[in-house]
Amino acid sequence: MISCDEAAHICNKTQYKEASLWEKIKLRLHVVVCATCAKFAKKNRQLTSLCEKANLHVLSQPEKDQMKKRLEKEY
C-alpha cells in the first residue's frame, strides 16, 4: 500500500498524463481505502477541469522578460 503523500503525487501526475499504468492502479487501490485521498483526487480533477474550461492565457517568455525589466526599474 502506498502512503497518502505518494498517492497525492501520483494523483497530480495523473492529471498531467504523466503517471504510468502501474501508478494509476496503485492510486486507485489506495483511494478505495482512503476517503481523504479520494476527496483530494476528486477536487484535483475538478480543478483541472475548471482550468481547462477557463482558457487561461499564459504570458510568453518575451512578455515575462519585459515585465521583469519594468519591475526592476521601479524598485
Stockholm file with secondary structure:
# STOCKHOLM 1.0

chainA/1-75         MISCDEAAHICNKTQYKEASLWEKIKLRLHVVVCATCAKFAKKNRQLTSLCEKANLHVLSQPEKDQMKKRLEKEY
#=GR chainA/1-75 SS CCCHHHHHHHHHHHHTTCCCHHHHHHHHHHHHHCHHHHHHHHHHHHHHHHHHHHTCCCCCHHHHHHHHHHHHHHC
#=GC SS_cons        CCCHHHHHHHHHHHHTTCCCHHHHHHHHHHHHHCHHHHHHHHHHHHHHHHHHHHTCCCCCHHHHHHHHHHHHHHC
//
